[in-house]
């Protein structure tokens, strides 16, 4: 992706995060980026194309974060904690109106993005579960596919409903309970011992 296109996408992402998607027109994009509307259309054929590229950029960055975590040579529990920290950070930047707007005004694009995200989250969850089983930190008999799907389902629903406030979702209290809730179902005896011995260290990295 050329640098000019990437710059536009990064700036538009900030506008969408702040104001939502529906309220930001192509004229607003040109004005806020101090470029001509013609320049915007040289990079994106229409608003739907722009929205799709912004969402894909977000997904690619998330994948990049996940790959970075997987490359740190951590064990499965440490790796999962880093993933949950990343998700917690995503909640901090989350604007519910973005998801609402894309579902309402770009339903086909919304479904496409959801499928891509879901595939990535499922693959990441399966990799972590398989790694934990091999390390002896997770239960050998657990059904990785079922647990991975439950994990993805839970994360998706946190983003897509208003049962929790954003303040709750980004608080350590909720983060802690979600993390523990998942781990309690998968830890082996050795995994539980490792987690209990290291939880305060994990907790300190969030402060």
N, C-alpha and C positions, 0 to 999 in steps of 0.2 A: 504494500500500500504506500503510495507516495506521501511525502511529508505534509503537503498542503491538504490533502484529503483527510489525513489523520488529525491534523490541527482543527479542521472544521468539525469533525466528529467529536473530538474532545470538548470543544467549546459548546457544541449543541447539547451534548450530554449534560453539561452543567446547567444549561437553560432548562432542559427537560426535568432534571432533578429538582430544580427550584420552583418551576412554574407548571409542571405537567406537560404533556405532549399536545393536547388539543389547543391550548391557548397560544402556542408558539407557531406562527406562520412562517413561510419561506421569506417573507419580507422582514419579519422580526429577526430571523437568522442573519440575513444580509446586514441589517442595521446594527445588530449587536456585535457582529464580527468585523464591521467596518469594511465590507466587501460588497461588490455589486450582486444583484440578484442573478444576473447572467452567470457570474462566477459560480454561484451555488449550483445552478443547473448544469454547469459544465462537469460537475462532479457527481450529481445525483439527478436522476430523471424526474423525480417528483418527491413529495413529502413522504410517501410510503417507503420509497427507496431509501430516503435519509433515515427514517425511523428504524427500518430494518438493519441498516448498517451500524447505527448507534447501538442497537441491542446486541448485534453480533460482536461488536467491539467489546462490550461488557462481558459477554460470554467468553471470548478469547482471553481476556485478562484474567477472568476467574480460573480458566483452565491453566493459564500460566502460573498463577499462584499455587494451584494444586500440584502442578508438575514440580515447582520449586520445593514444596513441602516434601513430596515423595523423594526428591533428590538429596534430602538432608541426612540420610542414613539414621533415621529415628526408628524406634520400635513402633508397633502398631498403636499402642495407647498414646504415646507422645505425638505420633502423626495425627491421630484423631483429634487430640486436643488442639493442635495447630489448625486443623480444618475448621473446628468449631469456633476458634478465635476469628478466623477469616469470615465465617458466616456472620458472627456477631458484628464484625466491622461492616459487612454489607448492609445489615439492618440499620446501622447508624447513618448510612447515606441513603436509605430507602425512602422514596416518596410514593405512598400508595396510589396517588393519582396517576402516576405513570402506568402502573399495571392496569388500573381501571380504564384509562384512555386507550391503551393498546388493545385490550379485550373488546371494548365497545366499538372502536372506530376502525380497527385493523384485525378482525377476527382470524383471518387466514394466517396472517403474520404472527399473531399471538399463539396460535396452535403450533406453528412451525418452531418458534422460539422455545415454547414449552417442551416440545419433543426433544429438541437439541439439548436443552438444560437437563431434562430428565435422564437422557442417555448418559450424559457426562457424570451426573451425580450418582447414578446407579453403578457405573463402571468404577468410580472412585470408592464407593462403599464396598463393593465386592472385592476390590483389590485390598482394602484395609482389613476386611474380615478374613480373607484367605491368608494374608500376611500374619495376622494375629493367631490364627490356628496353627500355622507352621512354627511360630515362635513359642507356642504353648501358653500364650497369654489369653487366648479366647478358647471357649469350649470346643473340643474336637467334633462333637456331635451336632453342633448348631447347623441349621439350614441357611446357608449364606444368602441364597437368592430371596427367600422369604423375608429375612431380617433386613436385607438391603432395600427391598421394596417398601417395607414399613418405614425405614429410615427416610427414604426419599419422600414418601407420602407425608410424613410428619413435617419435614422441612418445607415442602410445597404449601401445605396448609397453613403454616405459620405466616408465609408471605401473602397468602391469598384470602385471609379472613381478618376481621377486625375484633376478634375475641380478646386478643392482647393489645394493649396500647404499645406504641413505639417505645415509650419509656420503659415499659416492662420487658419488651423483647431485647432491649439493649442493656438491661441491668444484669449485674453479676448473679443475682439471685435466680433469675429465670435461666440464664446461661448455665449455671451450675446444675439446676434440676434437669434440664434437657440432656446435658452431658451425662449426668449420673444415671438418668432413666435409661438411656441407651446402653451404657456400659454394664449396668447391673444385669442385663439380660444376656450378655455375651462373655463376660469375664470367667476365666478358669480360676482355680485356687491360686495358682502362681500369679495370674494377672491381677487378681484382687489384692494380693500382697504387695505387688509392685505399685499399684495405684494408691493404696493406703499410705505407703511409704513416701510417695512423691506428690501427693495432692497439694500440700502447702507450697511446694515449689511451683506447681502449675498455677495455683491461685495468685502467687506473687507476680507472675508475668502479666496479669490482667490489671493490676492496680496502676 
